[in-house]
């Protein structure tokens, strides 16, 4: 019933080992995988997967390949997979930020496995954040952080160059979204005690 009212979802797949889920998330991997398979097989929800790569925890090439192989075998080649950069914060100040190289390597591994829509995030990487036609490799949607830099899709979501459909939900031409962050100025206020 929950998913019947949803059009889209982004699911965090935190890692791909029970050890990672138990030690860092106090959870289990199995229910997350079951939810992803359920979304694909039993609903019409458009969903994407995001994995935050934490250095030394879930960023090994072997784990990334295992995760990618599970996605293609259980969900298919068209489910978008986002690898995002970790930045030290709150309770994980002892870990370093994810190097850009690790994100690019993860993207390459997932694409080599056969996934068509693999992206990098939380970093400046227009190539890794853009969408490409899986048939002719033309750049379909250019992205630079939150800015759209290119739109080469027809109104019904096909490659402008070769006509191959791009997986996703599209409604005509793109909007003018871009970055929405605005500077916030906070004036010091006297506090009465």
C-alpha positions in Angstrom: 0.0 0.0 0.0 2.9 2.4 0.8 4.4 2.3 -2.7 1.0 2.5 -4.4 1.1 6.3 -3.7 4.6 6.9 -4.8 5.9 7.9 -8.2 9.6 7.8 -7.5 12.1 6.9 -4.8 15.8 7.0 -4.1 17.0 4.1 -2.0 20.3 4.1 -0.1 22.2 0.9 -0.5 24.7 1.7 2.2 27.1 -1.1 1.3 27.1 -4.7 0.1 28.2 -6.7 3.1 26.4 -7.8 6.3 29.4 -6.7 8.3 29.1 -3.1 7.0 25.3 -3.0 7.7 25.7 -4.5 11.2 28.7 -2.5 12.4 28.0 0.9 10.8 24.2 0.9 10.4 23.0 -1.4 13.1 20.8 -3.0 10.4 20.8 -5.9 8.0 21.5 -5.9 4.2 18.9 -8.5 3.3 15.8 -6.3 3.9 17.2 -3.5 1.8 17.9 -5.9 -1.1 14.4 -7.4 -0.7 12.9 -3.9 -0.9 14.8 -3.1 -4.1 13.7 -6.4 -5.7 10.1 -5.7 -4.6 10.2 -2.2 -6.1 11.4 -3.6 -9.4 9.1 -6.6 -9.6 5.9 -5.5 -7.9 5.5 -1.8 -8.4 5.6 0.9 -11.0 7.8 3.2 -8.9 10.7 4.8 -10.7 13.6 4.3 -8.3 17.3 5.0 -8.2 20.0 3.6 -5.9 22.6 5.7 -4.0 25.7 4.3 -2.3 27.8 6.6 -0.2 31.4 5.3 -0.6 33.3 5.6 2.7 37.1 5.1 2.5 38.1 1.7 4.0 34.6 0.7 4.7 32.6 -0.1 1.5 34.8 1.2 -1.3 36.8 -1.8 -2.3 36.7 -2.7 -6.0 35.5 -6.2 -5.1 32.5 -4.9 -3.1 31.6 -2.4 -5.8 31.7 -5.1 -8.4 29.5 -7.4 -6.3 27.0 -4.7 -5.7 26.9 -3.8 -9.4 26.5 -7.4 -10.4 23.6 -7.9 -8.0 21.9 -4.8 -9.4 22.2 -5.9 -13.0 21.2 -9.5 -12.3 18.2 -8.7 -10.0 17.1 -5.3 -11.2 18.4 -5.0 -14.7 20.8 -2.6 -16.6 18.5 0.5 -16.5 18.2 1.1 -12.8 20.3 4.2 -12.1 23.2 3.8 -9.6 24.8 6.8 -7.9 28.1 6.5 -6.1 28.5 9.6 -3.9 31.5 11.0 -2.0 31.7 10.8 1.8 32.8 13.9 3.7 33.9 13.6 7.3 31.1 14.8 9.6 29.4 14.2 12.9 30.4 10.7 14.2 32.8 9.8 11.4 35.4 12.5 11.7 38.2 9.8 11.7 37.6 8.9 8.0 38.9 10.9 5.1 36.8 12.2 2.3 36.2 9.9 -0.7 38.8 10.6 -3.4 37.4 11.5 -6.8 39.5 8.6 -8.2 37.4 6.1 -6.1 34.2 7.5 -7.5 35.4 7.3 -11.1 36.7 3.8 -10.5 33.3 2.7 -9.0 31.5 4.2 -12.0 33.8 2.4 -14.4 33.4 -1.0 -12.6 29.6 -0.7 -12.6 29.5 0.3 -16.3 31.9 -2.5 -17.2 29.5 -4.9 -15.5 26.8 -3.7 -17.8 24.8 -1.0 -15.9 23.8 1.8 -18.3 23.2 4.7 -15.9 25.9 5.1 -13.3 26.7 8.5 -11.8 29.0 10.1 -9.3 27.8 12.6 -6.7 28.9 15.0 -4.0 31.8 16.0 -6.2 32.5 18.1 -9.2 32.5 15.7 -12.1 30.3 16.7 -15.1 31.3 13.6 -17.0 30.3 11.3 -14.2 27.1 13.2 -13.4 25.8 13.2 -17.0 23.5 10.7 -18.7 24.6 9.0 -21.9 22.8 7.1 -24.6 23.5 3.4 -24.0 23.4 2.8 -27.8 25.5 5.6 -29.4 27.1 7.1 -26.3 25.9 10.6 -27.1 25.5 12.8 -24.0 21.8 13.1 -23.3 21.6 15.1 -20.2 24.6 17.2 -19.1 24.8 17.9 -15.3 27.3 20.0 -13.3 26.3 19.7 -9.7 22.7 21.0 -9.7 22.9 22.7 -13.1 21.7 21.2 -16.4 24.3 22.0 -19.0 22.8 20.0 -21.9 19.5 18.4 -23.0 19.6 16.1 -26.0 16.4 14.2 -25.5 13.2 14.2 -27.5 10.0 15.1 -25.7 9.3 11.4 -25.2 12.7 10.6 -23.7 14.7 9.4 -26.7 18.2 10.1 -27.8 18.2 13.1 -30.2 21.1 11.5 -32.2 19.9 7.9 -32.7 16.3 7.6 -31.3 17.1 5.0 -28.6 14.9 5.4 -25.5 16.5 6.6 -22.3 15.2 4.9 -19.2 13.4 7.4 -16.9 10.4 9.5 -16.6 10.3 12.5 -19.0 7.8 15.2 -19.6 8.8 17.4 -22.5 11.6 19.9 -22.5 13.6 20.5 -19.3 13.0 23.3 -16.9 15.5 25.8 -15.6 16.3 24.4 -12.2 19.9 25.0 -11.3 21.3 25.6 -7.9 18.9 26.8 -5.3 21.3 27.5 -2.5 21.3 31.1 -1.5 23.6 32.8 1.0 22.2 33.2 4.4 23.3 36.1 6.6 22.7 35.7 10.3 23.0 38.8 12.4 24.2 38.3 16.0 21.3 39.0 18.4 21.6 39.8 22.1 20.2 37.1 24.3 18.5 38.1 27.5 19.3 35.9 30.4 
